[in-house]
């Protein structure tokens, strides 16, 4: 996945967050299962923090 091509979109930060999440999920998919669990836990915590902050 590649980012970019936003042009005049006023919701660029939202798009970047979504793209980042997609990339992280794809990376988890190809990782060792135990490592993926740790990454998913961290992502969940970050997503919660982002939701609270945003």
PDB file of N, CA, C, O and CB in Angstrom:
ATOM      1  N   UNK A   1       0.841  -1.199   0.000  1.00  0.00           N
ATOM      2  CA  UNK A   1       0.000   0.000   0.000  1.00  0.00           C
ATOM      3  C   UNK A   1       0.877   1.250   0.000  1.00  0.00           C
ATOM      4  O   UNK A   1       1.915   1.306   0.659  1.00  0.00           O
ATOM      5  CB  UNK A   1      -0.952   0.005   1.225  1.00  0.00           C
ATOM      6  N   UNK A   2       0.431   2.238  -0.750  1.00  0.00           N
ATOM      7  CA  UNK A   2       1.155   3.501  -0.751  1.00  0.00           C
ATOM      8  C   UNK A   2       0.193   4.628  -0.449  1.00  0.00           C
ATOM      9  O   UNK A   2      -0.961   4.616  -0.878  1.00  0.00           O
ATOM     10  CB  UNK A   2       1.864   3.737  -2.098  1.00  0.00           C
ATOM     11  N   UNK A   3       0.684   5.598   0.295  1.00  0.00           N
ATOM     12  CA  UNK A   3      -0.126   6.779   0.579  1.00  0.00           C
ATOM     13  C   UNK A   3       0.021   7.783  -0.536  1.00  0.00           C
ATOM     14  O   UNK A   3       0.656   7.512  -1.555  1.00  0.00           O
ATOM     15  CB  UNK A   3       0.269   7.409   1.919  1.00  0.00           C
ATOM     16  N   UNK A   4      -0.572   8.943  -0.337  1.00  0.00           N
ATOM     17  CA  UNK A   4      -0.405  10.012  -1.313  1.00  0.00           C
ATOM     18  C   UNK A   4      -1.660  10.222  -2.128  1.00  0.00           C
ATOM     19  O   UNK A   4      -2.632   9.480  -1.995  1.00  0.00           O
ATOM     20  CB  UNK A   4       0.755   9.712  -2.228  1.00  0.00           C
ATOM     21  N   UNK A   5      -1.634  11.237  -2.972  1.00  0.00           N
ATOM     22  CA  UNK A   5      -2.767  11.519  -3.834  1.00  0.00           C
ATOM     23  C   UNK A   5      -3.929  12.146  -3.107  1.00  0.00           C
ATOM     24  O   UNK A   5      -5.076  11.988  -3.524  1.00  0.00           O
ATOM     25  CB  UNK A   5      -3.217  10.277  -4.493  1.00  0.00           C
ATOM     26  N   UNK A   6      -3.656  12.859  -2.022  1.00  0.00           N
ATOM     27  CA  UNK A   6      -4.747  13.443  -1.256  1.00  0.00           C
ATOM     28  C   UNK A   6      -5.301  14.698  -1.914  1.00  0.00           C
ATOM     29  O   UNK A   6      -6.497  14.974  -1.821  1.00  0.00           O
ATOM     30  CB  UNK A   6      -4.282  13.763   0.145  1.00  0.00           C
ATOM     31  N   UNK A   7      -4.438  15.456  -2.577  1.00  0.00           N
ATOM     32  CA  UNK A   7      -4.899  16.678  -3.226  1.00  0.00           C
ATOM     33  C   UNK A   7      -5.477  17.639  -2.211  1.00  0.00           C
ATOM     34  O   UNK A   7      -4.832  17.953  -1.211  1.00  0.00           O
ATOM     35  CB  UNK A   7      -5.934  16.362  -4.296  1.00  0.00           C
ATOM     36  N   UNK A   8      -6.696  18.112  -2.462  1.00  0.00           N
ATOM     37  CA  UNK A   8      -7.307  19.123  -1.611  1.00  0.00           C
ATOM     38  C   UNK A   8      -8.189  18.542  -0.527  1.00  0.00           C
ATOM     39  O   UNK A   8      -9.005  19.259   0.052  1.00  0.00           O
ATOM     40  CB  UNK A   8      -8.105  20.063  -2.440  1.00  0.00           C
ATOM     41  N   UNK A   9      -8.044  17.277  -0.241  1.00  0.00           N
ATOM     42  CA  UNK A   9      -8.868  16.619   0.778  1.00  0.00           C
ATOM     43  C   UNK A   9      -8.669  17.308   2.129  1.00  0.00           C
ATOM     44  O   UNK A   9      -7.537  17.521   2.565  1.00  0.00           O
ATOM     45  CB  UNK A   9      -8.516  15.107   0.881  1.00  0.00           C
ATOM     46  N   UNK A  10      -9.768  17.652   2.782  1.00  0.00           N
ATOM     47  CA  UNK A  10      -9.674  18.342   4.070  1.00  0.00           C
ATOM     48  C   UNK A  10      -9.544  17.350   5.219  1.00  0.00           C
ATOM     49  O   UNK A  10      -9.365  17.763   6.365  1.00  0.00           O
ATOM     50  CB  UNK A  10     -10.897  19.236   4.287  1.00  0.00           C
ATOM     51  N   UNK A  11      -9.629  16.050   4.939  1.00  0.00           N
ATOM     52  CA  UNK A  11      -9.567  15.034   5.993  1.00  0.00           C
ATOM     53  C   UNK A  11      -8.315  14.179   5.834  1.00  0.00           C
ATOM     54  O   UNK A  11      -8.361  12.959   5.986  1.00  0.00           O
ATOM     55  CB  UNK A  11     -10.829  14.144   5.967  1.00  0.00           C
ATOM     56  N   UNK A  12      -7.205  14.828   5.529  1.00  0.00           N
ATOM     57  CA  UNK A  12      -5.966  14.094   5.271  1.00  0.00           C
ATOM     58  C   UNK A  12      -5.529  13.283   6.488  1.00  0.00           C
ATOM     59  O   UNK A  12      -5.105  12.137   6.342  1.00  0.00           O
ATOM     60  CB  UNK A  12      -4.856  15.059   4.864  1.00  0.00           C
ATOM     61  N   UNK A  13      -5.623  13.858   7.679  1.00  0.00           N
ATOM     62  CA  UNK A  13      -5.148  13.140   8.867  1.00  0.00           C
ATOM     63  C   UNK A  13      -5.955  11.867   9.081  1.00  0.00           C
ATOM     64  O   UNK A  13      -5.387  10.842   9.459  1.00  0.00           O
ATOM     65  CB  UNK A  13      -5.233  14.038  10.116  1.00  0.00           C
ATOM     66  N   UNK A  14      -7.243  11.904   8.854  1.00  0.00           N
ATOM     67  CA  UNK A  14      -8.073  10.710   8.994  1.00  0.00           C
ATOM     68  C   UNK A  14      -7.661   9.642   7.999  1.00  0.00           C
ATOM     69  O   UNK A  14      -7.592   8.460   8.336  1.00  0.00           O
ATOM     70  CB  UNK A  14      -9.547  11.058   8.809  1.00  0.00           C
ATOM     71  N   UNK A  15      -7.384  10.067   6.759  1.00  0.00           N
ATOM     72  CA  UNK A  15      -6.960   9.121   5.736  1.00  0.00           C
ATOM     73  C   UNK A  15      -5.625   8.490   6.093  1.00  0.00           C
ATOM     74  O   UNK A  15      -5.428   7.289   5.906  1.00  0.00           O
ATOM     75  CB  UNK A  15      -6.868   9.810   4.381  1.00  0.00           C
ATOM     76  N   UNK A  16      -4.711   9.298   6.606  1.00  0.00           N
ATOM     77  CA  UNK A  16      -3.393   8.778   6.980  1.00  0.00           C
ATOM     78  C   UNK A  16      -3.528   7.763   8.114  1.00  0.00           C
ATOM     79  O   UNK A  16      -2.868   6.724   8.092  1.00  0.00           O
ATOM     80  CB  UNK A  16      -2.449   9.931   7.400  1.00  0.00           C
ATOM     81  N   UNK A  17      -4.366   8.047   9.091  1.00  0.00           N
ATOM     82  CA  UNK A  17      -4.580   7.093  10.187  1.00  0.00           C
ATOM     83  C   UNK A  17      -5.112   5.770   9.632  1.00  0.00           C
ATOM     84  O   UNK A  17      -4.656   4.699  10.030  1.00  0.00           O
ATOM     85  CB  UNK A  17      -5.567   7.676  11.242  1.00  0.00           C
ATOM     86  N   UNK A  18      -6.077   5.848   8.711  1.00  0.00           N
ATOM     87  CA  UNK A  18      -6.662   4.634   8.151  1.00  0.00           C
ATOM     88  C   UNK A  18      -5.631   3.832   7.368  1.00  0.00           C
ATOM     89  O   UNK A  18      -5.562   2.609   7.490  1.00  0.00           O
ATOM     90  CB  UNK A  18      -7.845   4.981   7.253  1.00  0.00           C
ATOM     91  N   UNK A  19      -4.829   4.526   6.563  1.00  0.00           N
ATOM     92  CA  UNK A  19      -3.794   3.843   5.789  1.00  0.00           C
ATOM     93  C   UNK A  19      -2.787   3.197   6.729  1.00  0.00           C
ATOM     94  O   UNK A  19      -2.361   2.066   6.497  1.00  0.00           O
ATOM     95  CB  UNK A  19      -3.086   4.825   4.830  1.00  0.00           C
ATOM     96  N   UNK A  20      -2.401   3.904   7.787  1.00  0.00           N
ATOM     97  CA  UNK A  20      -1.464   3.343   8.751  1.00  0.00           C
ATOM     98  C   UNK A  20      -2.007   2.073   9.379  1.00  0.00           C
ATOM     99  O   UNK A  20      -1.278   1.094   9.540  1.00  0.00           O
ATOM    100  CB  UNK A  20      -1.146   4.358   9.829  1.00  0.00           C
ATOM    101  N   UNK A  21      -3.281   2.086   9.732  1.00  0.00           N
ATOM    102  CA  UNK A  21      -3.897   0.910  10.335  1.00  0.00           C
ATOM    103  C   UNK A  21      -3.883  -0.256   9.353  1.00  0.00           C
ATOM    104  O   UNK A  21      -3.577  -1.386   9.732  1.00  0.00           O
ATOM    105  CB  UNK A  21      -5.337   1.219  10.780  1.00  0.00           C
ATOM    106  N   UNK A  22      -4.211   0.015   8.100  1.00  0.00           N
ATOM    107  CA  UNK A  22      -4.208  -1.044   7.092  1.00  0.00           C
ATOM    108  C   UNK A  22      -2.819  -1.651   6.943  1.00  0.00           C
ATOM    109  O   UNK A  22      -2.679  -2.872   6.867  1.00  0.00           O
ATOM    110  CB  UNK A  22      -4.692  -0.502   5.744  1.00  0.00           C
ATOM    111  N   UNK A  23      -1.795  -0.808   6.900  1.00  0.00           N
ATOM    112  CA  UNK A  23      -0.427  -1.307   6.760  1.00  0.00           C
ATOM    113  C   UNK A  23      -0.036  -2.164   7.955  1.00  0.00           C
ATOM    114  O   UNK A  23       0.573  -3.220   7.789  1.00  0.00           O
ATOM    115  CB  UNK A  23       0.555  -0.142   6.604  1.00  0.00           C
ATOM    116  N   UNK A  24      -0.382  -1.716   9.160  1.00  0.00           N
ATOM    117  CA  UNK A  24      -0.053  -2.466  10.366  1.00  0.00           C
ATOM    118  C   UNK A  24      -0.750  -3.828  10.331  1.00  0.00           C
ATOM    119  O   UNK A  24      -0.139  -4.846  10.656  1.00  0.00           O
ATOM    120  CB  UNK A  24      -0.462  -1.673  11.636  1.00  0.00           C
ATOM    121  N   UNK A  25      -2.019  -3.850   9.940  1.00  0.00           N
ATOM    122  CA  UNK A  25      -2.746  -5.113   9.891  1.00  0.00           C
ATOM    123  C   UNK A  25      -2.107  -6.076   8.898  1.00  0.00           C
ATOM    124  O   UNK A  25      -1.997  -7.271   9.171  1.00  0.00           O
ATOM    125  CB  UNK A  25      -4.207  -4.872   9.522  1.00  0.00           C
ATOM    126  N   UNK A  26      -1.688  -5.563   7.753  1.00  0.00           N
ATOM    127  CA  UNK A  26      -1.042  -6.413   6.755  1.00  0.00           C
ATOM    128  C   UNK A  26       0.276  -6.963   7.287  1.00  0.00           C
ATOM    129  O   UNK A  26       0.614  -8.121   7.042  1.00  0.00           O
ATOM    130  CB  UNK A  26      -0.803  -5.633   5.456  1.00  0.00           C
ATOM    131  N   UNK A  27       1.018  -6.133   8.016  1.00  0.00           N
ATOM    132  CA  UNK A  27       2.287  -6.588   8.574  1.00  0.00           C
ATOM    133  C   UNK A  27       2.068  -7.674   9.618  1.00  0.00           C
ATOM    134  O   UNK A  27       2.810  -8.655   9.667  1.00  0.00           O
ATOM    135  CB  UNK A  27       3.049  -5.416   9.187  1.00  0.00           C
ATOM    136  N   UNK A  28       1.049  -7.497  10.451  1.00  0.00           N
ATOM    137  CA  UNK A  28       0.735  -8.494  11.470  1.00  0.00           C
ATOM    138  C   UNK A  28       0.410  -9.836  10.805  1.00  0.00           C
ATOM    139  O   UNK A  28       0.797 -10.894  11.301  1.00  0.00           O
ATOM    140  CB  UNK A  28      -0.451  -8.020  12.353  1.00  0.00           C
ATOM    141  N   UNK A  29      -0.291  -9.779   9.703  1.00  0.00           N
ATOM    142  CA  UNK A  29      -0.752 -10.988   9.020  1.00  0.00           C
ATOM    143  C   UNK A  29       0.396 -11.925   8.647  1.00  0.00           C
ATOM    144  O   UNK A  29       0.233 -13.145   8.652  1.00  0.00           O
ATOM    145  CB  UNK A  29      -1.525 -10.611   7.773  1.00  0.00           C
ATOM    146  N   UNK A  30       1.551 -11.353   8.325  1.00  0.00           N
ATOM    147  CA  UNK A  30       2.663 -12.182   7.881  1.00  0.00           C
ATOM    148  C   UNK A  30       3.672 -12.468   8.997  1.00  0.00           C
ATOM    149  O   UNK A  30       4.696 -13.104   8.750  1.00  0.00           O
ATOM    150  CB  UNK A  30       3.363 -11.514   6.724  1.00  0.00           C
ATOM    151  N   UNK A  31       3.400 -12.017  10.197  1.00  0.00           N
ATOM    152  CA  UNK A  31       4.337 -12.215  11.303  1.00  0.00           C
ATOM    153  C   UNK A  31       4.020 -13.510  12.062  1.00  0.00           C
ATOM    154  O   UNK A  31       2.962 -14.119  11.906  1.00  0.00           O
ATOM    155  CB  UNK A  31       4.294 -11.009  12.264  1.00  0.00           C
ATOM    156  N   UNK A  32       4.989 -13.890  12.884  1.00  0.00           N
ATOM    157  CA  UNK A  32       4.811 -14.986  13.825  1.00  0.00           C
ATOM    158  C   UNK A  32       3.578 -14.729  14.694  1.00  0.00           C
ATOM    159  O   UNK A  32       3.327 -13.591  15.088  1.00  0.00           O
ATOM    160  CB  UNK A  32       6.071 -15.161  14.703  1.00  0.00           C
ATOM    161  N   UNK A  33       2.818 -15.764  14.991  1.00  0.00           N
ATOM    162  CA  UNK A  33       1.552 -15.597  15.714  1.00  0.00           C
ATOM    163  C   UNK A  33       1.731 -14.917  17.065  1.00  0.00           C
ATOM    164  O   UNK A  33       0.972 -14.007  17.398  1.00  0.00           O
ATOM    165  CB  UNK A  33       0.891 -16.942  15.914  1.00  0.00           C
ATOM    166  N   UNK A  34       2.712 -15.337  17.843  1.00  0.00           N
ATOM    167  CA  UNK A  34       2.912 -14.729  19.164  1.00  0.00           C
ATOM    168  C   UNK A  34       3.320 -13.269  19.024  1.00  0.00           C
ATOM    169  O   UNK A  34       2.873 -12.421  19.797  1.00  0.00           O
ATOM    170  CB  UNK A  34       3.978 -15.502  19.964  1.00  0.00           C
ATOM    171  N   UNK A  35       4.161 -12.975  18.048  1.00  0.00           N
ATOM    172  CA  UNK A  35       4.561 -11.595  17.805  1.00  0.00           C
ATOM    173  C   UNK A  35       3.337 -10.786  17.375  1.00  0.00           C
ATOM    174  O   UNK A  35       3.154  -9.646  17.803  1.00  0.00           O
ATOM    175  CB  UNK A  35       5.681 -11.521  16.726  1.00  0.00           C
ATOM    176  N   UNK A  36       2.517 -11.377  16.541  1.00  0.00           N
ATOM    177  CA  UNK A  36       1.314 -10.689  16.072  1.00  0.00           C
ATOM    178  C   UNK A  36       0.399 -10.338  17.243  1.00  0.00           C
ATOM    179  O   UNK A  36      -0.182  -9.253  17.272  1.00  0.00           O
ATOM    180  CB  UNK A  36       0.559 -11.559  15.052  1.00  0.00           C
ATOM    181  N   UNK A  37       0.270 -11.238  18.198  1.00  0.00           N
ATOM    182  CA  UNK A  37      -0.562 -10.957  19.378  1.00  0.00           C
ATOM    183  C   UNK A  37      -0.050  -9.731  20.115  1.00  0.00           C
ATOM    184  O   UNK A  37      -0.833  -8.875  20.527  1.00  0.00           O
ATOM    185  CB  UNK A  37      -0.588 -12.170  20.329  1.00  0.00           C
ATOM    186  N   UNK A  38       1.267  -9.648  20.281  1.00  0.00           N
ATOM    187  CA  UNK A  38       1.857  -8.493  20.964  1.00  0.00           C
ATOM    188  C   UNK A  38       1.618  -7.218  20.166  1.00  0.00           C
ATOM    189  O   UNK A  38       1.264  -6.183  20.731  1.00  0.00           O
ATOM    190  CB  UNK A  38       3.364  -8.706  21.185  1.00  0.00           C
ATOM    191  N   UNK A  39       1.814  -7.295  18.847  1.00  0.00           N
ATOM    192  CA  UNK A  39       1.618  -6.115  18.000  1.00  0.00           C
ATOM    193  C   UNK A  39       0.157  -5.679  18.048  1.00  0.00           C
ATOM    194  O   UNK A  39      -0.138  -4.491  18.180  1.00  0.00           O
ATOM    195  CB  UNK A  39       2.048  -6.407  16.539  1.00  0.00           C
ATOM    196  N   UNK A  40      -0.755  -6.646  17.942  1.00  0.00           N
ATOM    197  CA  UNK A  40      -2.184  -6.324  17.966  1.00  0.00           C
ATOM    198  C   UNK A  40      -2.551  -5.658  19.284  1.00  0.00           C
ATOM    199  O   UNK A  40      -3.311  -4.690  19.305  1.00  0.00           O
ATOM    200  CB  UNK A  40      -3.036  -7.594  17.752  1.00  0.00           C
ATOM    201  N   UNK A  41      -2.012  -6.175  20.387  1.00  0.00           N
ATOM    202  CA  UNK A  41      -2.284  -5.579  21.698  1.00  0.00           C
ATOM    203  C   UNK A  41      -1.815  -4.128  21.714  1.00  0.00           C
ATOM    204  O   UNK A  41      -2.528  -3.242  22.187  1.00  0.00           O
ATOM    205  CB  UNK A  41      -1.588  -6.385  22.828  1.00  0.00           C
ATOM    206  N   UNK A  42      -0.610  -3.890  21.192  1.00  0.00           N
ATOM    207  CA  UNK A  42      -0.075  -2.529  21.136  1.00  0.00           C
ATOM    208  C   UNK A  42      -0.916  -1.647  20.225  1.00  0.00           C
ATOM    209  O   UNK A  42      -1.186  -0.492  20.556  1.00  0.00           O
ATOM    210  CB  UNK A  42       1.378  -2.544  20.656  1.00  0.00           C
ATOM    211  N   UNK A  43      -1.328  -2.176  19.091  1.00  0.00           N
ATOM    212  CA  UNK A  43      -2.150  -1.405  18.152  1.00  0.00           C
ATOM    213  C   UNK A  43      -3.481  -1.053  18.806  1.00  0.00           C
ATOM    214  O   UNK A  43      -3.960   0.074  18.677  1.00  0.00           O
ATOM    215  CB  UNK A  43      -2.384  -2.199  16.837  1.00  0.00           C
ATOM    216  N   UNK A  44      -4.081  -2.018  19.509  1.00  0.00           N
ATOM    217  CA  UNK A  44      -5.347  -1.753  20.194  1.00  0.00           C
ATOM    218  C   UNK A  44      -5.184  -0.617  21.197  1.00  0.00           C
ATOM    219  O   UNK A  44      -6.035   0.268  21.285  1.00  0.00           O
ATOM    220  CB  UNK A  44      -5.856  -3.022  20.903  1.00  0.00           C
ATOM    221  N   UNK A  45      -4.089  -0.643  21.951  1.00  0.00           N
ATOM    222  CA  UNK A  45      -3.840   0.411  22.939  1.00  0.00           C
ATOM    223  C   UNK A  45      -3.648   1.754  22.246  1.00  0.00           C
ATOM    224  O   UNK A  45      -4.165   2.771  22.709  1.00  0.00           O
ATOM    225  CB  UNK A  45      -2.604   0.073  23.797  1.00  0.00           C
ATOM    226  N   UNK A  46      -2.910   1.765  21.142  1.00  0.00           N
ATOM    227  CA  UNK A  46      -2.670   3.003  20.399  1.00  0.00           C
ATOM    228  C   UNK A  46      -3.970   3.508  19.787  1.00  0.00           C
ATOM    229  O   UNK A  46      -4.238   4.710  19.793  1.00  0.00           O
ATOM    230  CB  UNK A  46      -1.608   2.784  19.300  1.00  0.00           C
ATOM    231  N   UNK A  47      -4.778   2.589  19.256  1.00  0.00           N
ATOM    232  CA  UNK A  47      -6.043   2.989  18.644  1.00  0.00           C
ATOM    233  C   UNK A  47      -6.955   3.614  19.689  1.00  0.00           C
ATOM    234  O   UNK A  47      -7.628   4.608  19.417  1.00  0.00           O
ATOM    235  CB  UNK A  47      -6.735   1.782  17.979  1.00  0.00           C
ATOM    236  N   UNK A  48      -6.977   3.032  20.884  1.00  0.00           N
ATOM    237  CA  UNK A  48      -7.780   3.593  21.969  1.00  0.00           C
ATOM    238  C   UNK A  48      -7.278   4.978  22.338  1.00  0.00           C
ATOM    239  O   UNK A  48      -8.068   5.903  22.525  1.00  0.00           O
ATOM    240  CB  UNK A  48      -7.753   2.672  23.199  1.00  0.00           C
ATOM    241  N   UNK A  49      -5.956   5.120  22.441  1.00  0.00           N
ATOM    242  CA  UNK A  49      -5.367   6.414  22.782  1.00  0.00           C
ATOM    243  C   UNK A  49      -5.686   7.441  21.702  1.00  0.00           C
ATOM    244  O   UNK A  49      -5.994   8.594  22.006  1.00  0.00           O
ATOM    245  CB  UNK A  49      -3.843   6.287  22.968  1.00  0.00           C
ATOM    246  N   UNK A  50      -5.610   7.018  20.433  1.00  0.00           N
ATOM    247  CA  UNK A  50      -5.913   7.933  19.336  1.00  0.00           C
ATOM    248  C   UNK A  50      -7.377   8.354  19.380  1.00  0.00           C
ATOM    249  O   UNK A  50      -7.708   9.518  19.155  1.00  0.00           O
ATOM    250  CB  UNK A  50      -5.586   7.283  17.982  1.00  0.00           C
ATOM    251  N   UNK A  51      -8.243   7.396  19.673  1.00  0.00           N
ATOM    252  CA  UNK A  51      -9.669   7.710  19.734  1.00  0.00           C
ATOM    253  C   UNK A  51      -9.952   8.698  20.858  1.00  0.00           C
ATOM    254  O   UNK A  51     -10.750   9.621  20.695  1.00  0.00           O
ATOM    255  CB  UNK A  51     -10.496   6.430  19.931  1.00  0.00           C
ATOM    256  N   UNK A  52      -9.298   8.502  21.993  1.00  0.00           N
ATOM    257  CA  UNK A  52      -9.493   9.413  23.121  1.00  0.00           C
ATOM    258  C   UNK A  52      -8.922  10.790  22.807  1.00  0.00           C
ATOM    259  O   UNK A  52      -9.525  11.813  23.135  1.00  0.00           O
ATOM    260  CB  UNK A  52      -8.841   8.846  24.391  1.00  0.00           C
ATOM    261  N   UNK A  53      -7.747  10.807  22.166  1.00  0.00           N
ATOM    262  CA  UNK A  53      -7.088  12.080  21.866  1.00  0.00           C
ATOM    263  C   UNK A  53      -7.814  12.816  20.741  1.00  0.00           C
ATOM    264  O   UNK A  53      -7.871  14.045  20.726  1.00  0.00           O
ATOM    265  CB  UNK A  53      -5.615  11.847  21.483  1.00  0.00           C
ATOM    266  N   UNK A  54      -8.374  12.040  19.790  1.00  0.00           N
ATOM    267  CA  UNK A  54      -8.978  12.653  18.615  1.00  0.00           C
ATOM    268  C   UNK A  54     -10.392  13.062  18.864  1.00  0.00           C
ATOM    269  O   UNK A  54     -11.046  13.598  17.970  1.00  0.00           O
ATOM    270  CB  UNK A  54      -8.925  11.726  17.453  1.00  0.00           C
TER     271      UNK A  54
END
